[in-house]
Amino acid sequence: MHVPLWLALLIVGWLGVKLARPPWWLVAVLLVGGYLAAQSVLAPALAAVLK
């Protein structure tokens, strides 16, 4: 079975929010921060660290 990455991330994220119950502001900060970091000059360095 092949599941698209975006769908798997959506399901894991939804389960994480439901089970861990983090504050919504923390979820928003992580999402916006991740998006901004991916669009910055730090993106290659972050990719190397996470690889």
N, C-alpha and C positions, 0 to 999 in steps of 0.2 A: 504494500500500500504506500503510495506516495502522497505526502501531505506538504502543501506549500509552506515555506518558512514563515511567512507572515501569519498564516493561520495557526501554526504551532506556537509562535510567540504570543499571539493574541490569547490563546487558550491558557498557556502557562502564566501569562500576566494576570488574566482574570482570576485564575485559581489562587495565585499568590496574593492578590488583593482580598479575595474572599476569606482565605485561610489565615493570613498573617495580620490583616486589618491595619495596614499602615495608615497614617494620616494622609488625606488626599493632597495636601500641599506638598508632602514629600514625594508622592507619585508624580505630581506635576513638575516639580523641580528636577527630578531625575529624567523625565521625558524631555523637557526643554533643554536641560543641560547636555543630554546625550545627543540631541539633534544639533545643537550649536557646536559641540565638539566635533561631530562628524563633518560639519561644513567648514571647519577651521583649518589652519595650517598644522594643527596638532594631530589631524586625522591619520597621517602615515605612522606617526609615533605610537598612537593608540592602537592602530592595527597590528603593529609589530609586537606590542606588549601583550595584546589579547590573543595573538596567534599561537 
